[in-house]
Amino acid sequence: MKVTCDTCRCDMKITSSYRYFCQECKNEIEMAHIQEMNAKYREENKKNIEWAKIRGDEIIIVE
């Protein structure tokens, strides 16, 4: 899954603490939140999220 920072539009990296982290603007979100959102999305759409944008604590699914 591609996870992008909505502020600076860079691809976020996974840290050793299981978070997605943007080195440019220091935006971060726990991987568990993305996994929860993906589980709900998979139940409704029968597929995984391919791309998500992170805006603060908000997860935006990109179709």
Legacy VTK file of the C-alpha trace (Angstrom):
# vtk DataFile Version 3.0
C-alpha trace
ASCII
DATASET POLYDATA
POINTS 63 float
0.000 0.000 0.000
1.242 3.456 -0.882
0.876 6.012 1.937
1.420 9.660 1.029
1.703 12.764 3.194
-1.059 15.124 2.018
0.910 18.187 3.194
4.092 17.765 1.142
2.963 14.886 -1.125
5.947 12.636 -0.348
5.713 8.880 0.243
5.747 8.135 3.958
8.148 5.523 5.329
7.502 2.876 7.990
9.521 3.383 11.175
10.660 0.755 13.656
7.779 1.809 15.942
5.265 0.727 13.273
4.243 4.188 12.197
4.159 5.847 8.821
6.382 8.930 9.062
7.046 11.898 6.769
10.578 13.230 7.156
9.702 16.523 5.433
6.932 17.809 7.697
7.126 15.261 10.556
3.571 14.026 9.923
2.985 10.500 11.279
0.249 7.952 11.891
0.230 4.541 13.525
0.158 1.599 11.159
-2.657 0.064 13.253
-5.008 2.905 12.242
-4.316 2.235 8.570
-4.837 -1.509 9.087
-8.206 -0.881 10.798
-9.325 1.373 7.937
-8.135 -1.240 5.410
-10.123 -4.006 7.154
-13.333 -1.944 6.948
-12.602 -1.008 3.330
-11.907 -4.657 2.408
-15.231 -5.793 3.935
-17.169 -3.186 1.938
-15.243 -3.290 -1.352
-13.738 -6.806 -1.459
-10.252 -5.390 -2.055
-7.452 -3.697 -0.114
-6.667 -0.004 -0.118
-4.017 0.655 -2.755
-3.216 4.268 -1.869
-3.960 6.397 1.187
-3.132 10.016 1.977
-2.547 11.205 5.526
-3.774 14.647 6.570
-3.109 15.063 10.291
-5.030 12.190 11.914
-7.290 11.778 8.880
-6.834 8.891 6.433
-8.017 9.655 2.901
-8.485 6.705 0.547
-7.432 7.538 -3.008
-9.399 5.625 -5.629
LINES 1 64
63 0 1 2 3 4 5 6 7 8 9 10 11 12 13 14 15 16 17 18 19 20 21 22 23 24 25 26 27 28 29 30 31 32 33 34 35 36 37 38 39 40 41 42 43 44 45 46 47 48 49 50 51 52 53 54 55 56 57 58 59 60 61 62
